[in-house]
Amino acid sequence: MNFGFLVDKKEILCQDFRVSPLPDIDDTLTKFHEGINVSKGWIYGPEVELSKSFMEQKKFKLRGPIKCDNYHGLKPTHEIIMSTPDDEHLRFLILAYGFLQGVYLIPEGNLYFNRTPYERGKLNGLLLSGDDYVNGMEQIHYFYLNAKPKDRKQIFAILHWFLIGQSHEFPWEIFDSQYKVLDGIYKLSNVKAPNHASRPVKLAEKYGITIPSWAELRESKKESTLSVLRNELVHEAKYAGEPIGYAHPKDNYTLEFVSFNTKLICAVLGLKTPYLKANPDCRQLHGWDIAT
């Protein structure tokens, strides 16, 4: 199964499958550098002119506005070959490899939504090197083989929305996507919490992860800064205590919430990485250093 888009020529040889760059990857990357819209590590779709109504064409002299197409395709760069092919399994491995790479990877023939990153580590702050490739993919493969069908579907949903949810451009949209991911992880992890505010606390306890200050329970034990922000956004059309777009929270959820969810996903998949112990507000790029 061909997939992309990935700027990495590393070949991975695992016990039951192989990931390889396609023979024409150099030509694909040359054309990518020559003709694709990019900005700050993100790929944007081709430019299109929006149409005007008949009356607008008569009254307004300028052409229609130019925007980047929301749905766009990219030429595949890699292939994954399995000894006993299973399309559902392969799609999962492609998505999970994207999680390891910190980009959103999809099978050939699928379309990207909005912007998508080409810069490795963009979506997770982590970089693969050395044995990380095989160690990470072998563990992910092991997780899939031993998971129940409903858990396979749930982890696919978690990975998909963790990655594609960051393609949004407004911080409240990214926050909303990451909260859905958190709820998905809670659903998968079989922990019990008395309320929404307690969910990240119970997950952090289960997986041995430091809880961010904004997820710590207040004295009432029924709310946190995170839960208040989420409830106002979901139920009251407010963000950071004001109508959406009028204020921003002091905490950097676009960075720290993504980091917290990254650690939880690693723990769920059984990926043994020192990153699980990193400070919640750390802004540096990390190496995976995945152990067997």
N, C-alpha and C positions, 0 to 999 in steps of 0.2 A: 504494500500500500504506500503510495507516494504522499508526502505531506510537506508542509512548510509554514511559514517562511523563516529560515534559520541561517544566520551568518556564522556558521561553525562547520569546519570540514572534518571534524573528529569522527572516526568510525568506532562503533561500539559493538563488541562481540560478547553477547551474553549466552547463557547455556541453551536457551530455547529460541532466541531471536537475535537478529542483527539489525543495527541502524547504520546506514551509510549515506554519504552525500551522493547525489545523482551524478552521472558522468559529465553532464553539462553545467555543473554548478558554477564553474568559473565564468562561463558565458552569461548565466543567469545573474550573477552578482555584478558583472560589468554593466549589463543593461539596467540593473537596479540603480547603480550609481549614476547612470546617465539620464534616467527618465522617470524617477519616482519622486513624489512630493514627500519630503521629510522635514521634521522640526524637533529638535531636542530629544532625539532617540525614538520618535514616533513616525510611523508611516501613515500618510493620509491618502484617501482615495483620489482618483482623477478629478480634475476640475470640470464642473458642468455649469452651464448657464441656465438659470431658472426662467421659465416661460412667463410671459405677461399676458394679461387678459386683452381682449380686443380693444377695450376702452383705454387701457394703459398704453397700448401701442400707439394710439392716436394722440394721447395727451403728454406722454413722457418721452423725452428724446434719448435718454441713456438706454443702453441695452439692459437686459435682465441681470440681476446680481449673479456673481460667480461664487460657487461654493464647492467644497470637496464632497464627492459622492459618499453617502453613508454606507453603501454596500459595495464592496469591491473585492476582486480576486487578485491573488499573487501567484506567480509561477512556483511550483513545488521545487524544493531544494534537496530533499532527502527521501529515502525509502526505508520502510521497516519490513523485514521478511521474517516470518515465524515458521518453525518446523511443522506445526499443525495450525494452519491459518484459521483465524476466527475474527471476523470483522469487528465485533463488539469489543473483544479483547484488544485488538490492534488500535481501535479508536481511543480506548482508555490509555494505552501506553503512550500514544502520541500526545494526548492532553497532559498526562503526567510528566512526560519528558519536557513539555513546555513549562510546567511548574518548576522543574529542576533548573531549566535554563532562564527562568524569569521572563519568558515571552509567551505569547498565545499561539500555539501550533494547531493546525487543523488539516484533515485529509484533503487531498486534491479534489477539486470540484465544489468545495464549500466556499462560502463568502465570508470576508471579514466585516465586522460591524464597526462603523465609525473609524477611529484611529486604532492602530495596533503597533506595538513596539518592535523594533528590529535590534535595539541595543540590549545585549544579554545582561540579565540581572535587573532590568528595569522594573519588573513587577514584584520582586522579592528581596532585592538588595544582596543577593548571593551569587557567587561565581563558581562554576564547575571547573575542576582541574584534576589531572592525574587519575587516580582510582575512583574519584567521585562518580564518574559516568557509569561505570559498571556496577559499583556498589549500590548506587542509588536506584538504578533501573532494575537490578536483580531483586532488591527489597520491595520495590513497587509491584513487580511481577509476582512475587511471593504473596504480597497482600491480596492481590486480585484473585489468585488461585484459591486462597483460603477464605475469602469473603463470601457471605451469603448474597444471592442476587439482589435483594433489597439494599444491602449495604454497598454493593458495587454501584448501583444507581445513585445512591446518596452521595458517595464520595465523588462520583463523576459530576454531580450537580454542584458540589462544593468547589471542586477545582475549576470548573467552567466559570462559575460566577465570581470566584476569587480573581481570576485572570481577566475575563472580559469586563467585569464591573469597573475595572480601573481605566477602561477606555473612555468613560465619561469625563467631562471636563469640569463640571461644577463640584465643589467639595462636598456638598450635601448629597449629591448623587453617589459619589464614591463611598461616603459614610453609610448610606442606606444599603449599598451593595455589600459592604463588609459586615454589616449587622446581619444581613440575611445569611452570609457565610457562617458567621458565629452561631446562629440558630441551627444551621445545617450540621455543624460540628457537634453541637449539643445533642441533636437528634441521633447522631451516629454513635455517640460516646457512652450511652447508657448510664448517665449520671442523673441524679435527682436534685433539683433545686426548688426551693419554696416559691421563688418568684423570678422574674426576668433579670433583676439586678444581680441575683446570686449565681446566674448561669456562668459568667466568665470566671467567677471566683472558684466554683466547683470544678470547672475544667482545668484551671491553673493548678489546683490542688491535685487533681487526678494525674496530670502529666508532669508535675514538678517544674512549672514555669512561673517566673516572677510576674505577679499581677501588676499591670500598669496602675499608676495612682488614680487615673480617671475611672477605673473599674472597681476600685475599693469601695466596700459598703460604707455608707454613712452610719451614724449612731443608731438610727431606726432599724437598720439591717434590711430595709425594704427598698432602698434606692441608692444609686450612685450617680456620679456626674454623667457617666455613659447612659444609664437607663433614663435619666431625666431628658437628656438630649434626644434619645431615640423616641421616647413617648411623645415629646412635643412635635417632633418631625412627622411621626406616623399619624398622630391623632389630632394635632392642633395647627398644622401648617406653619410651624415655627421652627427656627434653627438658631441655636445659641440665644434663645429667649426672645427673639424678634421674628417678624414675618420673614419667610425664606428669602435670603439674599440681602437682608439689611444688617446682618451681623455675622461675625465668625467666632467660633470658640477659641479660647486661648491655647488649647491643646492641639497639637498637629496630628489629627486623626488620619489624614491621608498617608502619613508616614507610620505612626505608631500603631494604629489599628491594623494596618496591613502587616506590620511586623508581628503583632500578637497572633493574628490568624495564621501567618506563615509558620510560626512555631507550633501552633496547635495542629495544623495539617501535617507537619513533619512527625509529630508525636503519634498522631492517628495512624499514619502510614508505617510507623516503626523505623523512621530514618534516624540513625544515631549521629547527631551532629552537635558540636560544641555551641552552635548558634542558639540552641534551646536555652542556654544559660546567659545569653547576652542581655545587657540592660535594656529595658523596654523603650527607652528614649534614645538609644544609640543610632546615630545617623551615618555611620560608616558602612562601606561595602565590606562584606565578609566572604571568606571562602567557606565552601560547604564542609570539607574535611569529614566526609561520610565514612564511618567505620563499618566493618562487617559484623 
